[in-house]
């Protein structure tokens, strides 16, 4: 029987002409796909990408590992998880790229050296106070103090004693005892002010955080102050436009996330504690976080060697009241995570919860040292038999635990509890984070913790 040809169906599939047409179409599709891939690759990774100074660079584009098959964040509910710059990308990845240049010794590579204070052994700043200083210095370096057209600087810390690292058994007695280096560059790559010619134009030591300086100086040193320069436009270095177009909280959280990348030994320690403390069936969407900050944060405390108190600490009844308000708002809530450096306050609040809200599952940081202070200069002196490393591991475990909560009751006067809320909003396990601030503070960071915006 002859194959019939329909005007609507074209040439029969078994005809010689159909075979030729099929081969032709395959060739065209193959060429088109190859061309399209080539075009897309040139769009995504152009050879003439912009350099950090805004000029065209013809270096080979930086290559990154393909998306990992590691567990997703949700699958890490009771194990260690922290955003990785290499895999997470975004602002965090951009910071990592800028902080790790291909040639640290090049004359064109500029530095911003974060100096320790002259009396650094007695520096009472806690973990998050140090992190905030680092974040601000980082933005200073990335924008070269609001002049990104002059290029950017590499933030690097000195090798003086980090108060919380005294007696470190896992590395030097610097921040690198606990955290990954801020950069792949070494102090040997910077211009040393102690050995340099006093008339050298390569070095500048700031007398105060906001002092102006010549942007052509290769090595800039911070002042001997706990404070830092406030950058006006924190997005100017990214190539994404200006602050008005983007979120302050995402830049802030990315800087903090970069700082808090822990060393493998500490990661292992936190992981073990999370496995012990967080139930596998915990639902972050149905969890309240209550990070109680008291002890030396309260005015008129009598803790020797700690920072002076900064606020009238709210009574524990205020915490309970807000927990009940959350329960009335969302009856699906099942869990409450309670942590504190103040053991007596924590124990008292746990007793109140047990009595007032017996159906609520309480999750604690079991094994928490609870050193009774947030100050970092004499951690080992407050709890008998505990080392600085144990205190830091306990504190960071509490931070990681609260990343698994959705609702928070806290005091934003504390950078510790505010940091918890900010990190939970951007990198946490729950969505739609809501915060009750029972000790309000009026600054940008408190607003980010409380509302998610400045």
Number of C-alpha atoms within 10 A of each C-alpha: 3 4 10 10 10 9 7 6 9 10 17 14 13 9 11 11 11 14 14 11 14 13 11 12 12 12 12 12 12 12 12 12 12 12 12 12 12 11 12 12 12 12 11 9 13 15 16 14 17 14 12 20 13 15 12 12 15 12 11 11 12 8 7 9 7 8 9 8 6 7 9 10 15 14 11 16 22 22 21 19 21 18 18 14 19 16 14 12 15 14 19 22 18 15 22 20 17 19 24 15 15 12 12 21 14 10 11 13 18 26 26 25 24 20 19 20 16 11 8 15 17 16 21 21 20 21 18 20 19 15 21 20 17 22 23 20 26 28 28 26 28 28 23 25 25 20 17 23 15 15 21 26 28 27 26 25 22 15 15 16 16 22 23 29 24 20 15 17 10 15 13 17 19 19 22 19 23 25 18 16 19 22 17 15 20 13 14 9 16 23 20 15 16 7 7 12 11 9 7 11 13 19 22 19 17 16 13 14 18 15 12 10 13 11 19 14 15 19 23 28 23 25 20 17 14 15 15 18 16 15 21 14 18 24 24 19 26 17 11 10 13 15 14 9 9 13 15 19 21 21 21 22 22 23 23 23 21 26 21 19 19 20 16 13 13 21 21 15 15 25 19 15 23 22 15 15 20 19 12 12 8 17 18 24 19 19 26 28 26 26 26 24 27 26 25 25 21 16 14 13 15 12 14 12 18 24 19 17 17 14 18 13 19 16 10 14 11 14 21 18 11 19 22 15 11 21 17 11 10 12 10 12 20 18 20 24 22 21 29 26 24 19 17 14 18 22 14 11 20 17 12 15 18 13 10 12 15 11 11 15 16 17 20 19 21 15 11 20 23 20 24 21 24 27 24 26 23 19 27 19 14 17 15 9 9 14 20 22 21 19 21 22 21 22 24 18 26 26 20 22 29 29 25 26 30 26 29 29 26 29 29 28 23 22 20 22 24 24 24 25 34 27 22 26 26 20 20 25 21 20 15 10 22 19 24 21 22 17 16 16 16 9 11 13 23 25 19 22 30 25 17 20 15 14
